[in-house]
């Protein structure tokens, strides 16, 4: 993949599609946004769900978006 400029694809030949989600009540999502951006830059299709998602909402989004992968940002911030 490095240097080819080709979009990553599944074994079926479709572009890889990732749902990036931030479950729970913590409002710190910078890391999720950084990861989502890096995936996009690598040619992967990304759906970012935003903050405060329940597991059920995340799964529903993944089904609706026909995602291949679910990425969860679960890094708790400490003050």
Secondary structure, DSSP 8 states (H G I E B T S, - for coil): -TTT----B-TTSSB-EEEEE-BSS----HHHHHHHHHHHHTT-EEEE--SSB-HHHHHHHHHHTT-SEEEE-------
